[in-house]
């Protein structure tokens, strides 16, 4: 395992498709990290200098200012809707005045920690009936002026250049947000709403996020979308019709739907960020496709027909790769393998697979003896003969239950997986589940060990993910035994990868004033940013996850909840783990249910800037 100071430079709603499924001047200390820099406009305040390049993930020392002028001296009157009255400041009076019961600030969440190269914040709130004029006040001790905004809308975005200047100058210092409201039809004392601090970290987040977006539960109702850190739009990363890989099989080995991929399910990045590997539709084989601009959908050149054929076997689960095993002669995928009654298709159905095994697949395995459209019986024979070369099994000594949803350490030495009796369709259904680790050991495996603190009898623990330095594991936890697949009671925890006390993330809980709480909001599927930054002995991590807390529903079925994506910070100092409230990604599409995010150095095209 790597130490916290080492950096890694590289790195379901329940649809029938999506189965198996991050001190210098200005208060900013010197940081260890990776990345580059780029200029930003000097159009607000005293100037921004070089801060970051979108998606680069690299900190750059900001220009100093002991007294900064990033906020204007005069109030901002937001004219994007009904213009606020010219006497708005007089209606609010003393900034400290106000009776309780004012607006509830949903974004940004009080207490949140922002990467210093993040998407500019959106302010969004709910308000008591009749309140139609709002004051936003942003205060930082280093700033000469407070930012004061008057608006009649229920949301407002900080100008991009203003945010970039602020993020360059005010790091690791509290920035206090306050929102108040009045009624223009019945003027009176203002109502005081949410007030409290947020913080900009002395650390960036890097890479790009590619996630599963769905509008319904049909095979064609889901695709992959993505964006880079700091981008304000999203891009379609991969659609079913773009996937060129063939060889899709029935459970008996014959071609299905002319071998074409039918849907995109749980996915992971190839370590070079150029492609994704994902679960296809029933009976749940795997496929691989490029997400690069000029080669979207193409099969990477290193994938042989033998590798493709092995991946097309039925009853596989969510895949995973490791940078340590992604080079010529060693391109391995690890996943679960559901056929526990033999290695060939025998006509039986294994949709329920409590005894699924961990399996490895060689993407460069030899070409099969028989053509891919051969007689199914010959294909069965070919796959049986290919065990040990095209694919094989990872021993888990001491664990007699099934194995699903593995994640692979970045150093390539260790697998963490769900030991469970609840395997179904390559995913986890109802039953018991605990996290176990097993050595990879050059495909041979070894002794399987419960992960102390994440194998508790009273809980189910699942969907594990190694941090980029392999020091932590994030995972879902629900009361157990019971249902695990898209369980509204799930919360997200982190734990040392060697075991210990699990820490529940503060990001599980929305602002209390919204009246929504966890458990009950599907906090799920945590994934880490592809790099860490250490500053003054503190290591900064970022986690993305999905949650249904905002009340969205599926575009094609308003009776079903839809999830959205959130990011949160995790900071480790010595043995202390500190977590923070969440940041909503307001650039994502609200008309889709967004799940299973993968955060890596994806080489997807830049997201278009929304109009």
C-alpha positions as CSV (number, residue, x, y, z in Angstrom):
1,X,0.0,0.0,0.0
2,X,1.1,3.6,-0.6
3,X,1.5,6.2,2.0
4,X,-0.9,9.2,2.2
5,X,1.9,11.5,0.9
6,X,2.3,9.6,-2.3
7,X,0.2,10.9,-5.2
8,X,-1.4,9.0,-8.0
9,X,-1.0,10.9,-11.2
10,X,-3.2,8.7,-13.2
11,X,-5.0,7.2,-12.4
12,X,-28.3,2.1,-10.1
13,X,-32.0,3.5,-10.0
14,X,-32.8,-0.2,-10.3
15,X,-33.1,-0.5,-14.1
16,X,-33.2,-3.9,-15.8
17,X,-30.2,-2.5,-17.7
18,X,-28.0,-1.3,-14.9
19,X,-27.5,-4.5,-13.0
20,X,-24.2,-5.7,-11.5
21,X,-24.5,-2.4,-10.6
22,X,-10.6,14.7,-4.0
23,X,1.7,28.3,3.6
24,X,1.9,30.8,0.9
25,X,0.5,34.3,0.6
26,X,-3.2,34.8,0.9
27,X,-3.5,32.2,3.6
28,X,-2.7,29.4,1.2
29,X,0.0,27.0,2.3
30,X,2.4,25.4,-0.2
31,X,0.8,22.2,-1.5
32,X,2.2,18.9,-2.9
33,X,0.4,17.8,-6.0
34,X,0.3,17.4,-9.7
35,X,-1.0,19.4,-12.7
36,X,-0.5,22.6,-14.6
37,X,-1.8,26.2,-14.7
38,X,-3.7,28.5,-17.0
39,X,-4.6,32.1,-17.1
40,X,-8.0,33.4,-16.1
41,X,-9.5,36.8,-16.9
42,X,-8.6,39.7,-14.7
43,X,-12.0,41.4,-14.8
44,X,-13.1,41.6,-11.2
45,X,-11.3,43.0,-8.2
46,X,-7.5,43.3,-8.0
47,X,-6.7,40.4,-10.4
48,X,-6.6,36.7,-10.4
49,X,-3.3,35.6,-11.9
50,X,-2.7,32.0,-12.8
51,X,-4.9,29.7,-10.7
52,X,-5.7,26.5,-12.6
53,X,-6.5,24.9,-15.8
54,X,-10.0,23.3,-15.9
55,X,-9.7,19.6,-15.3
56,X,-5.9,19.7,-14.8
57,X,-6.1,19.0,-11.1
58,X,-3.0,21.0,-10.2
59,X,-2.6,23.6,-7.6
60,X,-0.6,26.8,-8.4
61,X,0.4,29.4,-5.9
62,X,-2.1,32.2,-6.0
63,X,-1.1,35.9,-6.2
64,X,-0.9,37.5,-2.8
65,X,-3.3,40.1,-1.4
66,X,-3.5,40.9,2.3
67,X,-6.6,43.0,1.7
68,X,-8.4,41.6,-1.4
69,X,-10.9,43.3,-3.5
70,X,-12.5,40.4,-5.2
71,X,-16.0,41.6,-4.2
72,X,-17.4,44.9,-5.5
73,X,-18.1,47.7,-3.1
74,X,-21.6,48.3,-4.4
75,X,-24.4,45.7,-4.1
76,X,-25.2,43.5,-7.0
77,X,-28.8,43.9,-8.3
78,X,-29.6,40.6,-10.1
79,X,-31.7,41.5,-13.2
80,X,-31.9,37.9,-14.6
81,X,-35.6,37.8,-13.5
82,X,-37.9,40.5,-12.1
83,X,-35.4,43.3,-11.2
84,X,-35.1,44.0,-7.5
85,X,-36.3,47.4,-6.4
86,X,-33.6,50.2,-6.2
87,X,-34.3,50.6,-2.5
88,X,-33.6,47.0,-1.7
89,X,-30.7,47.8,0.7
90,X,-33.0,50.0,2.7
91,X,-35.7,47.3,2.9
92,X,-33.2,45.0,4.6
93,X,-31.4,47.6,6.8
94,X,-28.8,46.5,9.3
95,X,-27.0,43.3,8.0
96,X,-27.4,41.7,11.5
97,X,-31.1,42.3,11.7
98,X,-33.8,39.7,11.1
99,X,-36.3,37.5,12.7
100,X,-35.9,33.7,12.6
101,X,-37.7,31.7,9.9
102,X,-36.1,33.0,6.7
103,X,-34.9,31.2,3.6
104,X,-33.3,27.8,3.9
105,X,-30.0,27.6,1.9
106,X,-29.9,24.4,0.0
107,X,-26.7,25.3,-1.9
108,X,-23.9,25.8,-1.0
109,X,-24.3,23.7,2.1
110,X,-23.0,25.3,5.2
111,X,-19.8,23.6,6.3
112,X,-18.9,22.4,2.8
113,X,-15.3,22.2,1.7
114,X,-14.7,23.2,-1.9
115,X,-11.7,22.1,-4.1
116,X,-9.9,25.3,-5.2
117,X,-10.5,24.6,-8.9
118,X,-14.2,23.7,-8.5
119,X,-17.3,24.7,-10.4
120,X,-18.4,28.2,-9.3
121,X,-21.0,28.0,-6.6
122,X,-24.7,28.3,-7.2
123,X,-26.8,29.7,-4.4
124,X,-30.3,28.0,-4.2
125,X,-32.8,28.3,-1.4
126,X,-36.4,27.8,-0.3
127,X,-38.4,30.6,1.4
128,X,-41.5,31.1,3.4
129,X,-44.7,32.0,1.5
130,X,-44.9,35.7,0.6
131,X,-41.2,36.3,0.8
132,X,-40.1,37.5,-2.7
133,X,-37.0,39.6,-2.3
134,X,-33.7,38.1,-1.1
135,X,-30.3,39.3,0.1
136,X,-27.2,37.1,-0.2
137,X,-24.2,38.2,1.8
138,X,-20.8,36.7,1.5
139,X,-18.1,37.7,4.0
140,X,-14.4,36.8,4.3
141,X,-12.0,38.6,6.7
142,X,-9.4,38.9,3.9
143,X,-11.9,40.7,1.6
144,X,-12.2,44.5,1.8
145,X,-15.9,44.3,0.9
146,X,-18.7,41.9,1.6
147,X,-20.4,40.6,-1.5
148,X,-24.1,41.6,-1.3
149,X,-26.6,40.4,-3.9
150,X,-30.3,41.4,-4.2
151,X,-32.5,39.1,-6.3
152,X,-36.1,38.1,-6.7
153,X,-35.1,34.6,-7.9
154,X,-34.7,31.5,-5.8
155,X,-31.1,30.9,-7.1
156,X,-28.0,32.8,-8.2
157,X,-24.6,31.8,-9.5
158,X,-21.5,33.7,-8.5
159,X,-19.8,35.1,-11.6
160,X,-17.0,32.7,-12.8
161,X,-14.2,35.3,-12.6
162,X,-15.2,36.4,-9.2
163,X,-15.2,32.8,-7.9
164,X,-11.8,32.1,-9.5
165,X,-10.3,35.2,-7.8
166,X,-11.9,34.2,-4.4
167,X,-10.6,30.7,-4.7
168,X,-7.1,32.0,-5.4
169,X,-7.0,34.3,-2.5
170,X,-9.1,32.9,0.4
171,X,-8.1,29.3,1.1
172,X,-8.4,27.5,4.5
173,X,-10.3,30.5,5.9
174,X,-14.0,30.7,6.7
175,X,-16.2,32.4,4.1
176,X,-19.5,33.2,5.8
177,X,-22.8,33.0,3.8
178,X,-26.0,34.6,5.0
179,X,-29.4,34.8,3.3
180,X,-32.3,37.0,4.4
181,X,-35.7,37.7,2.8
182,X,-38.5,40.4,2.9
183,X,-41.9,40.8,1.3
184,X,-42.2,43.6,-1.1
185,X,-46.0,43.5,-0.9
186,X,-46.1,43.7,2.9
187,X,-42.8,45.4,3.9
188,X,-41.6,44.7,7.4
189,X,-38.6,43.4,9.3
190,X,-36.5,41.0,7.2
191,X,-36.4,37.3,8.0
192,X,-33.1,35.8,8.8
193,X,-32.3,32.6,7.0
194,X,-29.4,30.2,6.9
195,X,-26.0,31.6,8.0
196,X,-22.6,29.9,8.3
197,X,-19.3,29.2,6.8
198,X,-17.9,27.3,3.8
199,X,-14.2,26.8,3.1
200,X,-12.1,26.6,0.0
201,X,-9.4,24.0,0.4
202,X,-5.7,24.6,-0.4
203,X,-6.1,21.6,-2.7
204,X,-7.6,20.9,-6.2
205,X,-9.6,18.1,-7.5
206,X,-8.6,16.5,-10.8
207,X,-9.8,14.4,-13.6
208,X,-13.3,13.9,-15.2
209,X,-16.5,12.2,-14.1
210,X,-18.4,9.7,-16.3
211,X,-21.7,8.5,-14.9
212,X,-24.7,6.5,-15.8
213,X,-27.7,8.6,-16.8
214,X,-31.2,7.2,-17.3
215,X,-34.6,8.6,-18.1
216,X,-36.5,5.3,-17.7
217,X,-36.0,1.6,-17.2
218,X,-35.7,0.3,-20.7
219,X,-32.5,-0.8,-22.3
220,X,-32.3,2.3,-24.5
221,X,-33.2,4.7,-21.7
222,X,-29.6,4.9,-20.3
223,X,-26.2,6.1,-21.5
224,X,-23.0,7.6,-20.1
225,X,-22.5,11.3,-19.6
226,X,-19.5,13.1,-18.3
227,X,-17.6,16.4,-17.6
228,X,-14.3,17.6,-16.3
229,X,-13.6,19.4,-13.1
230,X,-14.8,23.0,-13.4
231,X,-16.8,22.5,-16.5
232,X,-20.3,23.9,-16.5
233,X,-21.9,21.5,-19.0
234,X,-22.0,17.8,-19.7
235,X,-21.1,15.7,-22.7
236,X,-22.6,12.5,-24.0
237,X,-19.7,10.1,-23.4
238,X,-21.1,6.9,-24.8
239,X,-24.4,5.7,-26.2
240,X,-25.4,2.1,-26.9
241,X,-25.5,2.6,-30.7
242,X,-21.9,3.8,-30.7
243,X,-20.5,0.6,-29.2
244,X,-18.8,-1.4,-31.9
245,X,-17.8,-4.5,-29.9
246,X,-19.7,-7.6,-31.0
247,X,-19.8,-11.2,-29.7
248,X,-22.7,-10.8,-27.3
249,X,-23.9,-14.3,-26.2
250,X,-26.9,-16.0,-24.7
251,X,-26.4,-18.0,-21.6
252,X,-25.9,-21.1,-23.8
253,X,-23.2,-19.5,-25.9
254,X,-25.1,-18.6,-29.1
255,X,-25.1,-15.1,-30.5
256,X,-27.8,-12.8,-29.2
257,X,-29.3,-9.9,-31.1
258,X,-26.6,-10.4,-33.8
259,X,-24.0,-10.0,-31.1
260,X,-24.7,-6.3,-30.6
261,X,-24.5,-4.6,-27.2
262,X,-28.0,-3.8,-26.0
263,X,-27.4,-1.5,-23.0
264,X,-24.7,0.2,-20.9
265,X,-24.7,-0.8,-17.2
266,X,-22.2,-0.6,-14.4
267,X,-18.9,0.8,-15.8
268,X,-15.3,1.5,-15.0
269,X,-12.4,3.4,-16.6
270,X,-9.5,1.7,-18.3
271,X,-6.4,3.1,-16.5
272,X,-5.4,5.2,-19.5
273,X,-8.8,7.0,-19.3
274,X,-9.4,6.3,-23.0
275,X,-12.1,3.7,-22.7
276,X,-14.8,2.2,-20.4
277,X,-15.6,-1.4,-19.6
278,X,-19.2,-2.0,-18.8
279,X,-21.9,-4.6,-18.2
280,X,-24.2,-5.4,-21.1
281,X,-27.8,-6.4,-20.9
282,X,-29.1,-9.9,-20.0
283,X,-27.4,-12.3,-19.5
284,X,-24.8,-9.8,-18.3
285,X,-21.6,-10.1,-20.3
286,X,-19.0,-7.3,-20.5
287,X,-18.1,-4.9,-23.3
288,X,-15.4,-2.3,-23.8
289,X,-15.5,0.9,-25.8
290,X,-13.5,4.1,-26.4
291,X,-14.8,7.4,-25.0
292,X,-12.2,9.6,-26.9
293,X,-13.6,12.2,-29.3
294,X,-12.4,10.7,-32.6
295,X,-12.8,7.0,-31.6
296,X,-16.0,6.9,-29.5
297,X,-17.3,3.3,-29.4
298,X,-14.3,1.6,-30.9
299,X,-12.7,-1.4,-29.4
300,X,-9.2,-0.6,-28.1
301,X,-6.5,-2.1,-30.3
302,X,-5.1,-4.2,-27.5
303,X,-8.3,-6.2,-27.1
304,X,-8.0,-9.4,-29.0
305,X,-10.9,-11.5,-30.3
306,X,-10.0,-14.0,-27.6
307,X,-10.3,-11.3,-24.9
308,X,-13.6,-10.1,-26.3
309,X,-15.0,-13.6,-26.5
310,X,-14.1,-14.3,-22.9
311,X,-15.7,-11.0,-21.7
312,X,-18.9,-12.0,-23.6
313,X,-19.6,-14.9,-21.3
314,X,-22.9,-14.8,-19.4
315,X,-23.5,-13.9,-15.7
316,X,-20.6,-11.5,-15.1
317,X,-20.7,-8.5,-12.7
318,X,-19.3,-5.0,-12.4
319,X,-15.7,-4.8,-13.8
320,X,-12.6,-3.2,-12.4
321,X,-9.0,-2.6,-13.5
322,X,-5.8,-1.5,-11.9
323,X,-3.0,0.8,-13.2
324,X,-0.5,-1.8,-12.0
325,X,-1.9,-4.4,-14.4
326,X,-2.4,-2.3,-17.5
327,X,0.6,-2.8,-19.8
328,X,1.4,-5.0,-22.8
329,X,1.2,-8.6,-21.7
330,X,-0.7,-7.7,-18.5
331,X,-4.0,-6.1,-19.3
332,X,-6.4,-7.7,-16.7
333,X,-10.0,-7.1,-15.8
334,X,-11.4,-8.4,-12.5
335,X,-15.1,-9.1,-12.0
336,X,-17.5,-11.6,-10.5
337,X,-18.4,-14.8,-12.3
338,X,-21.8,-16.2,-11.7
339,X,-21.7,-19.8,-13.1
340,X,-20.8,-21.8,-10.1
341,X,-21.8,-25.2,-11.6
342,X,-19.0,-25.4,-14.1
343,X,-17.1,-23.2,-16.6
344,X,-19.2,-23.9,-19.7
345,X,-22.7,-22.9,-20.7
346,X,-24.9,-25.9,-19.9
347,X,-28.4,-24.5,-20.6
348,X,-29.1,-23.6,-17.0
349,X,-30.0,-20.1,-15.7
350,X,-27.7,-18.5,-13.2
351,X,-29.5,-15.2,-12.7
352,X,-29.5,-16.1,-9.0
353,X,-25.8,-16.7,-8.1
354,X,-25.1,-16.8,-4.4
355,X,-21.9,-18.6,-5.0
356,X,-20.4,-16.2,-7.6
357,X,-16.6,-16.3,-7.8
358,X,-14.0,-13.6,-8.4
359,X,-12.5,-14.0,-11.9
360,X,-9.8,-12.3,-14.0
361,X,-10.0,-11.8,-17.8
362,X,-7.0,-11.2,-20.1
363,X,-7.9,-8.6,-22.7
364,X,-5.0,-9.8,-24.8
365,X,-5.7,-13.5,-24.6
366,X,-5.1,-15.7,-27.7
367,X,-7.6,-15.7,-30.6
368,X,-10.1,-18.5,-30.2
369,X,-9.7,-21.6,-32.4
370,X,-13.3,-21.3,-33.6
371,X,-14.9,-18.2,-35.2
372,X,-17.1,-16.1,-33.0
373,X,-20.3,-17.1,-35.0
374,X,-19.5,-20.8,-34.7
375,X,-21.8,-23.5,-33.4
376,X,-22.7,-22.7,-29.8
377,X,-21.4,-26.1,-28.7
378,X,-18.0,-25.4,-30.2
379,X,-18.0,-22.0,-28.4
380,X,-18.7,-23.8,-25.1
381,X,-15.8,-26.0,-25.7
382,X,-13.6,-23.1,-26.6
383,X,-14.4,-21.2,-23.4
384,X,-13.8,-24.4,-21.3
385,X,-10.4,-24.8,-22.9
386,X,-9.6,-21.1,-22.5
387,X,-9.8,-21.3,-18.7
388,X,-6.4,-20.4,-17.3
389,X,-5.4,-18.4,-20.4
390,X,-8.3,-16.1,-21.4
391,X,-9.8,-16.1,-17.9
392,X,-9.5,-17.8,-14.5
393,X,-10.5,-17.6,-10.9
394,X,-9.0,-15.9,-7.8
395,X,-8.9,-18.2,-4.8
396,X,-10.5,-16.8,-1.6
397,X,-9.4,-19.2,1.1
398,X,-11.6,-19.0,4.1
399,X,-14.6,-17.3,2.5
400,X,-17.3,-19.8,1.4
401,X,-19.9,-17.2,0.3
402,X,-20.2,-15.6,-3.1
403,X,-18.0,-12.7,-4.2
404,X,-19.4,-9.6,-6.0
405,X,-18.6,-6.0,-6.8
406,X,-14.8,-6.1,-6.4
407,X,-12.5,-3.0,-6.4
408,X,-8.8,-3.3,-7.1
409,X,-6.1,-1.3,-5.3
410,X,-4.1,1.1,-7.5
411,X,-0.8,-0.8,-6.6
412,X,-2.4,-3.9,-8.0
413,X,-1.8,-6.0,-4.8
414,X,-5.2,-6.2,-3.2
415,X,-8.9,-6.8,-4.1
416,X,-11.7,-5.6,-1.8
417,X,-15.1,-7.2,-2.5
418,X,-18.5,-8.0,-1.1
419,X,-18.7,-11.4,0.5
420,X,-22.4,-12.2,0.2
421,X,-25.2,-14.8,-0.1
422,X,-27.3,-12.3,-2.1
423,X,-25.9,-12.5,-5.6
424,X,-28.4,-11.9,-8.4
425,X,-27.7,-10.9,-12.1
426,X,-24.2,-9.9,-11.2
427,X,-25.4,-7.4,-8.6
428,X,-26.4,-7.6,-5.0
429,X,-29.9,-8.3,-3.9
430,X,-31.4,-9.2,-0.5
431,X,-29.3,-11.0,2.1
432,X,-26.1,-10.5,3.9
433,X,-23.0,-8.6,2.7
434,X,-19.6,-7.8,4.2
435,X,-16.4,-6.4,2.8
436,X,-13.5,-8.8,2.5
437,X,-10.0,-8.4,1.1
438,X,-7.9,-10.9,-0.8
439,X,-4.4,-10.6,-2.4
440,X,-4.3,-10.6,-6.1
441,X,-1.1,-12.6,-6.1
442,X,-0.6,-12.8,-9.8
443,X,-4.1,-14.1,-10.4
444,X,-3.8,-16.8,-7.7
445,X,-5.5,-15.1,-4.8
446,X,-5.0,-16.4,-1.3
447,X,-6.5,-16.0,2.2
448,X,-9.7,-13.9,2.2
449,X,-10.0,-11.6,5.3
450,X,-13.0,-9.7,6.6
451,X,-12.2,-5.9,6.6
452,X,-12.4,-5.0,10.3
453,X,-15.0,-2.3,10.8
454,X,-16.8,-3.1,7.4
455,X,-17.9,-6.7,8.2
456,X,-20.2,-6.0,11.0
457,X,-23.0,-8.6,11.7
458,X,-25.7,-5.9,12.2
459,X,-25.0,-4.2,8.9
460,X,-24.6,-4.9,5.2
461,X,-21.5,-3.3,3.7
462,X,-21.1,-3.1,-0.1
463,X,-20.0,-1.1,-3.2
464,X,-16.3,-0.7,-1.9
465,X,-13.8,1.7,-3.5
466,X,-10.1,2.2,-2.8
467,X,-8.9,5.8,-2.4
468,X,-6.2,6.9,-5.0
469,X,-3.4,6.2,-2.5
470,X,-5.0,2.9,-1.4
471,X,-5.1,4.1,2.2
472,X,-8.9,4.3,2.6
473,X,-12.0,2.4,1.4
474,X,-15.3,4.1,0.9
475,X,-18.5,1.9,1.0
476,X,-22.3,1.7,1.4
477,X,-23.7,0.6,4.7
478,X,-27.3,-0.4,5.5
479,X,-28.9,-2.3,8.3
480,X,-28.6,-6.0,7.6
481,X,-29.3,-8.5,6.5
482,X,-31.7,-7.1,3.9
483,X,-32.0,-5.5,0.5
484,X,-28.8,-3.8,-0.8
485,X,-29.7,-2.9,-4.4
486,X,-30.8,0.8,-4.4
487,X,-31.7,0.7,-0.8
488,X,-33.0,4.1,0.4
489,X,-31.5,3.4,3.9
490,X,-27.9,3.3,2.6
491,X,-25.3,5.7,3.9
492,X,-21.7,6.2,2.9
493,X,-18.7,5.5,5.2
494,X,-14.9,5.4,4.9
495,X,-12.5,3.2,6.7
496,X,-8.7,2.6,6.6
497,X,-8.0,0.0,4.0
498,X,-6.3,-2.2,6.6
499,X,-9.4,-2.0,8.8
500,X,-10.4,0.0,11.9
501,X,-13.2,2.4,12.8
502,X,-15.6,3.4,10.0
503,X,-16.4,7.1,9.7
504,X,-19.9,8.1,8.5
505,X,-19.7,10.9,6.0
506,X,-21.3,14.2,7.0
507,X,-22.3,14.5,3.3
508,X,-25.0,11.8,3.9
509,X,-27.1,14.6,5.6
510,X,-28.8,17.4,3.7
511,X,-29.3,20.7,5.4
512,X,-31.7,20.2,8.3
513,X,-34.0,23.1,7.3
514,X,-35.0,21.3,4.1
515,X,-36.8,18.6,6.1
516,X,-35.1,15.7,4.3
517,X,-32.9,13.3,6.2
518,X,-30.9,10.1,5.9
519,X,-31.5,7.2,6.0
520,X,-34.2,7.3,3.3
521,X,-32.5,9.2,0.4
522,X,-30.4,6.5,-1.4
523,X,-26.9,7.8,-0.6
524,X,-24.9,5.3,-2.7
525,X,-22.0,4.4,-4.9
526,X,-19.0,6.4,-3.6
527,X,-16.0,6.9,-5.9
528,X,-12.8,8.8,-5.2
529,X,-11.2,11.5,-7.3
530,X,-8.0,10.2,-9.1
531,X,-5.5,12.1,-7.0
532,X,-4.7,13.5,-3.5
533,X,-2.9,16.6,-2.3
534,X,-1.1,16.9,1.0
535,X,-0.7,20.3,2.6
536,X,0.8,20.9,6.0
537,X,0.4,17.3,7.0
538,X,-3.3,17.1,5.9
539,X,-4.2,14.9,2.9
540,X,-7.2,16.1,0.9
541,X,-9.5,13.6,-0.8
542,X,-12.7,14.1,-2.8
543,X,-15.6,11.6,-3.1
544,X,-18.5,11.6,-5.6
545,X,-21.7,9.8,-4.8
546,X,-25.4,9.6,-5.8
547,X,-28.4,10.5,-3.7
548,X,-32.2,11.0,-4.3
549,X,-32.4,13.8,-1.7
550,X,-33.6,16.6,-4.1
551,X,-36.9,14.9,-5.0
552,X,-36.3,14.4,-8.7
553,X,-38.1,11.6,-10.5
554,X,-37.5,9.5,-13.6
555,X,-38.4,11.4,-16.8
556,X,-40.4,8.4,-18.0
557,X,-41.8,7.3,-14.7
558,X,-42.7,10.1,-12.2
559,X,-43.5,7.5,-9.6
560,X,-39.9,6.5,-9.2
561,X,-37.2,8.5,-7.5
562,X,-34.2,9.8,-9.5
563,X,-30.8,10.3,-8.0
564,X,-28.3,13.1,-8.6
565,X,-24.6,13.5,-8.1
566,X,-22.8,15.2,-5.1
567,X,-19.2,15.7,-4.1
568,X,-17.7,15.9,-0.7
569,X,-14.3,16.4,0.9
570,X,-12.5,14.0,3.2
571,X,-9.4,15.3,5.1
572,X,-6.9,13.0,6.9
573,X,-4.4,14.3,9.5
574,X,-2.6,11.5,11.2
575,X,-5.2,9.1,12.4
576,X,-8.0,11.8,12.3
577,X,-10.5,11.6,9.5
578,X,-12.7,14.7,9.0
579,X,-15.6,14.8,6.6
580,X,-17.8,17.6,5.3
581,X,-21.3,18.4,3.9
582,X,-21.9,17.8,0.2
583,X,-21.6,20.0,-2.9
584,X,-24.3,19.6,-5.5
585,X,-23.1,19.4,-9.1
586,X,-25.5,21.9,-10.6
587,X,-24.1,21.3,-14.2
588,X,-25.6,17.8,-14.4
589,X,-28.9,17.1,-16.2
590,X,-31.8,17.1,-13.8
591,X,-34.0,15.2,-16.3
592,X,-32.0,12.1,-15.8
593,X,-31.3,9.8,-12.9
594,X,-27.6,9.9,-12.4
595,X,-25.8,7.0,-10.9
596,X,-22.6,4.9,-10.6
597,X,-20.1,7.7,-11.2
598,X,-16.6,6.8,-12.2
599,X,-14.0,9.5,-11.5
600,X,-10.8,9.2,-13.3
601,X,-8.6,10.9,-15.9
602,X,-11.1,10.2,-18.6
603,X,-10.1,11.5,-22.0
604,X,-13.6,12.5,-23.0
605,X,-14.3,15.6,-25.1
606,X,-14.7,18.9,-23.3
607,X,-18.2,19.6,-22.2
608,X,-20.0,22.4,-24.1
609,X,-20.6,25.6,-22.3
610,X,-24.4,25.9,-21.7
611,X,-26.0,29.0,-23.1
